[in-house]
Amino acid sequence: MIPGESHTFSALIQENRKEFTTLLVLGVLLGYAFYFFQTRSSDEGSEVEEHGVLQMENIVVNDYVETLKGWQLKGEQAVVLEESRRMRIEKVRIWIYVPYTIDYA
C-alpha cells in the first residue's frame, strides 16, 4: 500500500478474501448446529408423562366452620399432583365471609 492512498471497501474484501470466506463458512456451520440442537432438545422435552396429575376445570372450594361459612374460592383451572398437598389454581376469585358483625359502642 502506498502512503496517502485511501483503501476502498472492495479492496479490503479482495485482500482478505480467504479470511472472510472462512468466517462465513464457520458462521453458517455454527448457525446450523445451534438450530439442530435447539429443535432436538424441544422434541425431547415434549414427551413428559403426566402420571399422578389431576386437572380440574371450574372449581369451587368452600371452608365451613360448624355452620358458618368462612371463605369461598373459585377458579377456572386447577392442577393437583398425587404426591403433593398443594394445588395450583389459575384465575382465582376469593370471597371471605365475616361470621358476625362487630358493634362499636
N, C-alpha and C positions, 0 to 999 in steps of 0.2 A: 504494500500500500504506500502510496506517495503522500508525504506530509502535506496537509492542506486540502487534500481531496476528500470529498464527502462520500460516504457509502450510502447506497440506497438499500431498501429492504430486500429487493430481489437479489442484490449482490450478496447480502448476508445469507440468504437461503442457499444460493449457489455455492458459497464457500463451506457451508455446514450441512450439506445435503445428507450425508450419512448419519449424522447425529440426529437430525430431525426425523429421518425415516425410522431410526431405531426407537426414538421416543414415541412415535406414532404407533408402531407395532406393539411396543410394551403397553401403551395405554389401551389399545384395543384388547389385548390379551387379559389385562387386569380387569377391564370392564366386563368382559365375558365371564371371567372367573367369579367376580362378585355377583353378577346376575345368576349364574348357575348355582352357587351356594345359597343365595337368598331364596330362590324358588324351591330348592331341595329341602331346606330347613322348614319352610312354611308347610310343605306337604306332610312332613313327619309330625308336626305339632297338631294337625287337624284330626289325627287318629286317637283322640282321647276317649277312653271308655268311661261312661258315666254310671258306674256301678255304685249303688247305695245313695243315689241322689233323688230327692223328691222335688218336683217342680209343681208349684200351685199357682192358680190364677184367681183374681178377685177374692182375696182372703179377708176375713174379719176375725179379730182376736178380741175377746171380752175378758175383763177381770171383775169378778164379783167377790165381795167380802160379805159373807152371810147373805143378806137380801139387798145390799146396797151395791150399785154399780160403781166401780172405781174409775175405770178408763176403758176406752174402746179404740182399737187400731184397725184401720182399713188400708189395704194395699192392692196394687194391680197384679204384681207377680211376686213370688217368694221362692227361695231355694233353700232346702234343708239337707245337710249331709247326714248320713246314717250314724256316723261316729261322733257327731258334734251335738252340743246342746244349743247352738246358735242358729239363727235364721236370718238370711239376707232378704230384705223386703224392699221392693222398688216402688217409688211414688207413694209415699206413706202419708196418711192423714190420721191425726190423733185427736181424740176427744177426751177431756178429763172432766169427770162429774164430781161436784162437791156434794158430799153426803148430807150436809146441813148448812144452813147459813148462820153466820156469826152476827149477833146483835151487839152493837156497841152502845152502851148506855152511860 
